[in-house]
Amino acid sequence: MADLAGKRIVVGVCGGIAAYKAVEVIRRLVDAGAHVIPIMTKGAEHFIGRTTLSALASEPVQTSLWDEASPIPHTKLGQGADLVLIAPATARLLGAYANGLSTDLMTNVLIATRAPVIVCPAMHTEMWEHPAIQQNIATLASRGVHIVEPEAGRLAGGDSGKGRLASPDAIIAAVHQVLGPKDLAGVKVVVSAGGTREPIDSVRVIANRSSGKQGYAVAAEAASRGADVTLISTVELAVPAGVRVVNVETAAQMQAAIDAVWATSDVMVMSAAVADFRPVSCATQKIKKDGGIPQIVLEATPDILAGLGASKRPDQVLVGFAAETSDLVANAQSKLERKNLDLIVANDVSQPGVGFAHDTNAVTFLRPSQALESVSLTDKRAVARALLDIVVQIRASQ
């Protein structure tokens, strides 16, 4: 089921060069099942066409208090919305909204709604840093408006600095944060992500193909559901909103980071691909070719997941992953039992679009004494959602 199914979201687009990003935001909201009603300022029409937004959204775009079918469009839109999202939000819009000025359809909708509001500012760095803008942002935040702060990067005219509209990923994550279920509120969730790297010398490592994307998706979904999330990661991806990140590289470093939080955690999701072996010794300098073929002696790394399973309390939930290339269910079932897991997520990484380095995944969930559950090929956030739905069920039965 689409996670935003039935949600009515008013998306307001202001006049700024970043207006083109609203196209992708609207497309993703519709794909997630939301009913999207677009509105534009007159300024926005200088940057993006009405036809584009109307074609992608659930209703034709609205721009005026006077020319639409409803005699009071701002009231109807405000009353019927589950969320009002403004992306991009210009300095003018922020000033009018903070001071309660009803200057056009968009500001009237903002003032007339009791739905949660997300604003995503975008402007040049000098404007963003101006005391008046920061005062308006502080005022809106104090009233409960959700602010998705701009990013640093390239701006219009070749400038660079903070003020760039947040990415569609960050904006969609904020929508999930506001509208998603809060069934993990206050729950301490730890997620591991990425593949560990074991050094051979000062340059080379033994590694694997894990991108960390599935772990990041789980962390983002858990945070959107109200969890207190710690992400222990070997990769550097965009950090999901509300997630605390601990960066590690080797299996030993990951174990130390996990040991530091395991006792106080409620849920542990071990999605990282931890190396099974590492070199017994690491050369302090780069090994040169002219020295001949080196003999690299390996030793087993500690089995982090098995150690967690052995020490798990009855009130903790432990989730493991099994990336397989054959005998998927049999191998995953064996791992589930051997390591005392509450849930294992198995995927056949030999299949197209599944697992490592992809934005998509297809998985089978196994639990002790429970029927198999499968999720066919879909985006990794959807897999994360299904995974945490099961975690919620397990916690309810403990």
Phi and psi in degrees as a GROMACS rama.xvg file:
@    title "Ramachandran Plot"
@    xaxis  label "Phi"
@    yaxis  label "Psi"
@TYPE xy
-63.863  136.166  ALA-2
-73.3459  -18.5382  ASP-3
-110.745  19.1607  LEU-4
-55.7392  128.779  ALA-5
83.0344  -7.93645  GLY-6
-77.1586  130.728  LYS-7
-95.9602  114.507  ARG-8
-119.888  119.748  ILE-9
-86.6202  122.567  VAL-10
-109.936  115.491  VAL-11
-99.3156  133.084  GLY-12
-118.001  119.064  VAL-13
-94.8995  171.674  CYS-14
-83.0048  94.7715  GLY-15
-155.29  160.559  GLY-16
-60.6641  -24.9918  ILE-17
-76.187  0.64799  ALA-18
-57.6047  -26.4856  ALA-19
-62.7807  -26.812  TYR-20
-68.929  -21.4045  LYS-21
-63.2067  -27.1921  ALA-22
-60.1821  -48.0215  VAL-23
-67.9223  -38.1619  GLU-24
-61.9708  -46.5772  VAL-25
-62.8678  -43.3256  ILE-26
-58.8245  -43.8774  ARG-27
-68.4066  -37.3219  ARG-28
-64.1467  -42.9819  LEU-29
-64.5313  -42.5624  VAL-30
-60.6645  -30.6156  ASP-31
-82.6562  1.59048  ALA-32
100.038  0.928993  GLY-33
-75.5836  151.89  ALA-34
-95.0724  108.657  HIS-35
-103.608  125.814  VAL-36
-112.242  110.54  ILE-37
-87.9682  142.296  PRO-38
-131.213  149.934  ILE-39
-132.154  148.808  MET-40
-83.0591  164.096  THR-41
-60.1568  -36.3495  LYS-42
-63.6921  -33.5991  GLY-43
-62.8254  -28.7264  ALA-44
-69.4427  -11.7102  GLU-45
-76.4809  -17.5517  HIS-46
-114.228  -24.1516  PHE-47
-150.709  145.477  ILE-48
-83.572  147.887  GLY-49
-60.9219  -37.8694  ARG-50
-59.5509  -38.7124  THR-51
-61.6895  -50.7407  THR-52
-66.3522  -39.6458  LEU-53
-62.6863  -38.381  SER-54
-68.5563  -34.658  ALA-55
-89.5348  -28.2063  LEU-56
-83.6105  -175.891  ALA-57
-90.8474  -15.9631  SER-58
-139.586  161.87  GLU-59
-63.0471  149.236  PRO-60
-65.9559  145.655  VAL-61
-117.258  144.026  GLN-62
-133.094  -14.2586  THR-63
-136.581  152.117  SER-64
-75.4529  -15.2999  LEU-65
-116.666  -22.6025  TRP-66
-102.345  3.30461  ASP-67
-92.3851  171.172  GLU-68
-66.6657  -37.1853  ALA-69
-80.0689  136.968  SER-70
-70.9276  -20.0459  PRO-71
-135.29  68.1945  ILE-72
-61.7016  -34.9784  PRO-73
-64.1298  -39.9122  HIS-74
-68.1969  -46.1901  THR-75
-63.1226  -43.4854  LYS-76
-65.8038  -43.8494  LEU-77
-64.7446  -41.1541  GLY-78
-71.5696  -32.9767  GLN-79
-89.8555  -4.62316  GLY-80
-84.883  142.627  ALA-81
-88.5797  -20.9299  ASP-82
-160.373  142.689  LEU-83
-115.892  124.292  VAL-84
-119.703  124.847  LEU-85
-112.148  114.033  ILE-86
-151.449  111.706  ALA-87
-83.3584  157.36  PRO-88
-106.91  121.142  ALA-89
-85.5552  169.542  THR-90
-59.6165  -40.0348  ALA-91
-62.2426  -44.5388  ARG-92
-63.0739  -44.0842  LEU-93
-62.2485  -41.2221  LEU-94
-65.8746  -43.8672  GLY-95
-65.1318  -43.5378  ALA-96
-65.6997  -44.5427  TYR-97
-62.8555  -29.6891  ALA-98
-103.76  9.2825  ASN-99
68.2724  30.5652  GLY-100
-91.0228  122.557  LEU-101
-97.26  87.3953  SER-102
-99.5318  -17.7571  THR-103
-160.413  -173.649  ASP-104
-59.1871  -43.3359  LEU-105
-65.2913  -46.7026  MET-106
-67.8849  -32.6493  THR-107
-65.0828  -41.7603  ASN-108
-61.5397  -44.0623  VAL-109
-61.874  -40.2317  LEU-110
-75.333  -29.7286  ILE-111
-86.5506  -11.7993  ALA-112
-93.3563  151.898  THR-113
-111.069  4.82927  ARG-114
-74.8225  158.388  ALA-115
-61.3008  150.026  PRO-116
-126.276  135.502  VAL-117
-117.844  128.494  ILE-118
-118.211  139.208  VAL-119
-121.992  91.0667  CYS-120
-65.721  150.08  PRO-121
-151.836  125.731  ALA-122
-173.568  173.875  MET-123
-66.8003  155.702  HIS-124
-56.0092  -44.6251  THR-125
-61.1983  -37.5013  GLU-126
-69.0238  -45.383  MET-127
-60.0371  -37.3491  TRP-128
-84.3142  -6.28889  GLU-129
-62.3464  137.527  HIS-130
-55.1533  -35.1214  PRO-131
-65.596  -41.3478  ALA-132
-64.7458  -45.7047  ILE-133
-63.8881  -34.1995  GLN-134
-66.5462  -41.5549  GLN-135
-64.8353  -40.2415  ASN-136
-62.1879  -45.1334  ILE-137
-62.7026  -39.5959  ALA-138
-63.118  -47.055  THR-139
-63.6784  -43.874  LEU-140
-61.0626  -37.7305  ALA-141
-66.7863  -20.8436  SER-142
-93.1715  5.01862  ARG-143
94.4138  5.56284  GLY-144
-73.1113  136.073  VAL-145
-86.9013  126.623  HIS-146
-108.598  122.439  ILE-147
-99.9736  101.84  VAL-148
-65.625  150.331  GLU-149
-68.2885  161.564  PRO-150
-101.016  165.375  GLU-151
-87.5094  141.013  ALA-152
164.059  -165.497  GLY-153
-71.8401  136.911  ARG-154
-116.866  175.315  LEU-155
-61.4762  148.333  ALA-156
79.0007  9.47217  GLY-157
85.9359  -0.323592  GLY-158
-74.3203  167.086  ASP-159
-143.046  141.304  SER-160
157.884  -174.362  GLY-161
-77.0585  135.622  LYS-162
146.769  -11.9179  GLY-163
-69.103  133.69  ARG-164
-53.8467  137.466  LEU-165
-54.7019  153.632  ALA-166
-66.218  155.192  SER-167
-53.3761  -36.3313  PRO-168
-58.7327  -47.0965  ASP-169
-66.1868  -37.6736  ALA-170
-68.2008  -44.931  ILE-171
-63.9262  -38.4931  ILE-172
-61.424  -37.8208  ALA-173
-65.65  -38.0243  ALA-174
-61.875  -46.2474  VAL-175
-60.5232  -38.9905  HIS-176
-60.4841  -39.9065  GLN-177
-81.0124  -42.2827  VAL-178
-98.1929  -16.3705  LEU-179
-69.1168  165.674  GLY-180
-64.0669  151.323  PRO-181
-111.709  41.2659  LYS-182
-78.3364  0.173044  ASP-183
-118.966  21.5049  LEU-184
-56.9351  124.241  ALA-185
80.3716  -5.13587  GLY-186
-79.0484  132.589  VAL-187
-86.7449  109.745  LYS-188
-112.235  131.159  VAL-189
-115.534  131.735  VAL-190
-126.415  132.933  VAL-191
-103.655  147.62  SER-192
-148.075  148.605  ALA-193
91.0805  175.084  GLY-194
-104.079  134.927  GLY-195
-71.1178  158.116  THR-196
-127.986  121.812  ARG-197
-106.775  118.506  GLU-198
-70.0031  137.341  PRO-199
-94.7094  -46.0073  ILE-200
-143.804  -162.256  ASP-201
-73.0335  -5.95114  SER-202
-121.335  -42.9061  VAL-203
-97.4774  153.213  ARG-204
-139.112  159.314  VAL-205
-95.2325  123.162  ILE-206
-140.209  -174.512  ALA-207
-140.245  -178.192  ASN-208
-93.4176  10.2296  ARG-209
-65.5967  129.51  SER-210
-90.9932  -17.461  SER-211
84.338  -2.81817  GLY-212
-63.1868  -37.4406  LYS-213
-67.6956  -40.4795  GLN-214
-63.504  -41.0223  GLY-215
-63.9867  -37.239  TYR-216
-65.222  -39.5071  ALA-217
-65.043  -43.6915  VAL-218
-61.6443  -43.583  ALA-219
-63.2953  -43.4894  ALA-220
-65.9034  -41.6893  GLU-221
-62.7273  -42.2949  ALA-222
-63.9263  -39.1899  ALA-223
-66.2856  -21.4631  SER-224
-96.4068  12.0926  ARG-225
96.1436  2.22645  GLY-226
-73.5435  155.65  ALA-227
-90.5608  105.777  ASP-228
-110.2  129.948  VAL-229
-113.823  125.507  THR-230
-110.334  118.11  LEU-231
-101.847  111.317  ILE-232
-131.081  144.657  SER-233
-99.4727  -3.09684  THR-234
-122.286  162.198  VAL-235
-114.467  96.6486  GLU-236
-115.069  174.127  LEU-237
-60.0255  126.551  ALA-238
-75.8994  124.176  VAL-239
-62.3589  149.157  PRO-240
-58.743  135.104  ALA-241
78.1263  11.635  GLY-242
-109.346  135.043  VAL-243
-94.5441  129.542  ARG-244
-113.012  134.763  VAL-245
-116.9  118.674  VAL-246
-91.0731  131.952  ASN-247
-136.698  173  VAL-248
-130.351  -49.9419  GLU-249
-98.1855  169.247  THR-250
-62.6804  -38.1338  ALA-251
-64.1805  -41.4692  ALA-252
-66.674  -38.235  GLN-253
-65.3307  -41.6989  MET-254
-61.6752  -42.7746  GLN-255
-62.043  -41.9813  ALA-256
-66.618  -39.4326  ALA-257
-69.5557  -42.2612  ILE-258
-58.9833  -30.7154  ASP-259
-71.1573  -21.8826  ALA-260
-120.481  -10.8528  VAL-261
-60.0085  -45.2001  TRP-262
-62.2081  -29.0976  ALA-263
-101.3  4.63505  THR-264
-90.3317  154.266  SER-265
-99.699  -34.7271  ASP-266
-135.692  132.068  VAL-267
-121.734  122.057  MET-268
-113.702  105.277  VAL-269
-93.4999  78.8173  MET-270
-91.3942  -8.81616  SER-271
-65.8832  147.81  ALA-272
-94.4348  93.8196  ALA-273
-85.8675  133.508  VAL-274
-59.9105  138.442  ALA-275
-82.8738  -23.8658  ASP-276
-135.697  155.675  PHE-277
-146.752  157.154  ARG-278
-62.7056  140.427  PRO-279
-62.1785  -37.4464  VAL-280
-136.59  154.105  SER-281
-117.929  125.883  CYS-282
-66.6303  138.515  ALA-283
-76.6021  -20.2962  THR-284
-120.438  163.93  GLN-285
-62.6186  130.586  LYS-286
-75.1369  123.271  ILE-287
-88.0786  147.43  LYS-288
-63.2359  -35.3926  LYS-289
-73.4368  -3.37334  ASP-290
-89.3968  3.81277  GLY-291
91.5805  174.114  GLY-292
-75.3432  120.755  ILE-293
-72.7868  149.765  PRO-294
-97.3406  107.54  GLN-295
-98.3172  113.095  ILE-296
-93.1833  128.726  VAL-297
-104.968  154.628  LEU-298
-134.027  159.047  GLU-299
-72.9683  142.211  ALA-300
-84.8793  158.46  THR-301
-59.6977  141.673  PRO-302
-84.0474  92.9398  ASP-303
-61.0568  -45.7441  ILE-304
-64.2069  -42.5295  LEU-305
-63.5489  -38.7447  ALA-306
-63.5131  -38.8125  GLY-307
-65.8351  -42.7323  LEU-308
-62.0181  -35.8173  GLY-309
-70.8854  -28.4503  ALA-310
-105.399  4.13988  SER-311
-65.4057  133.136  LYS-312
-80.2161  158.5  ARG-313
-60.3569  -25.3609  PRO-314
-93.16  3.2408  ASP-315
-99.2395  150.05  GLN-316
-113.665  126.301  VAL-317
-117.833  122.099  LEU-318
-116.122  129.763  VAL-319
-115.411  168.555  GLY-320
-123.017  148.726  PHE-321
-133.225  104.813  ALA-322
-92.1791  112.424  ALA-323
-121.759  163.159  GLU-324
-121.391  -3.91626  THR-325
-162.026  160.509  SER-326
46.2279  52.1219  ASP-327
-53.8723  -57.0582  LEU-328
-68.4849  -42.325  VAL-329
-62.6795  -45.5888  ALA-330
-65.718  -40.9689  ASN-331
-67.6598  -40.596  ALA-332
-61.1988  -41.3578  GLN-333
-63.0676  -42.8198  SER-334
-66.5963  -40.0266  LYS-335
-55.8429  -45.691  LEU-336
-76.6028  -43.7888  GLU-337
-63.814  -32.6088  ARG-338
-106.919  9.78734  LYS-339
56.22  51.7409  ASN-340
-93.5571  154.43  LEU-341
-87.5745  -24.1601  ASP-342
-158.959  139.733  LEU-343
-128.506  140.351  ILE-344
-108.796  111.099  VAL-345
-107.065  137.203  ALA-346
-140.813  147.736  ASN-347
-95.3387  97.9765  ASP-348
-76.9111  0.874719  VAL-349
-84.0658  -9.11542  SER-350
-86.2433  148.042  GLN-351
-59.7211  133.37  PRO-352
76.8774  5.60716  GLY-353
-105.512  127.636  VAL-354
77.9908  -128.531  GLY-355
-45.6077  126.362  PHE-356
70.2179  -5.39238  ALA-357
-92.5401  159.396  HIS-358
-86.9049  -4.8707  ASP-359
-117.895  165.59  THR-360
-157.45  156.436  ASN-361
-135.696  126.266  ALA-362
-135.013  161.508  VAL-363
-123.234  130.243  THR-364
-97.2589  131.756  PHE-365
-123.664  135.66  LEU-366
-130.896  154.378  ARG-367
-58.8721  127.637  PRO-368
59.4411  29.8168  SER-369
-128.445  152.99  GLN-370
-68.2415  152.789  ALA-371
-64.5401  146.412  LEU-372
-127.914  136.649  GLU-373
-125.339  150.101  SER-374
-123.825  118.089  VAL-375
-71.5345  172.532  SER-376
-52.1852  122.241  LEU-377
-157.883  179.154  THR-378
-72.5168  156.936  ASP-379
-68.9357  -23.9368  LYS-380
-67.2962  -38.0225  ARG-381
-64.9193  -38.3718  ALA-382
-63.2389  -43.417  VAL-383
-59.9689  -39.7643  ALA-384
-63.4336  -45.4337  ARG-385
-64.734  -39.4664  ALA-386
-60.7051  -48.0535  LEU-387
-72.8925  -25.821  LEU-388
-58.7105  -41.672  ASP-389
-70.5305  -39.6724  ILE-390
-57.9674  -42.6681  VAL-391
-60.1306  -42.0727  VAL-392
-62.3061  -43.4668  GLN-393
-63.2409  -44.6719  ILE-394
-62.1926  -36.7014  ARG-395
-66.7068  -25.6602  ALA-396
-93.6256  -5.5499  SER-397
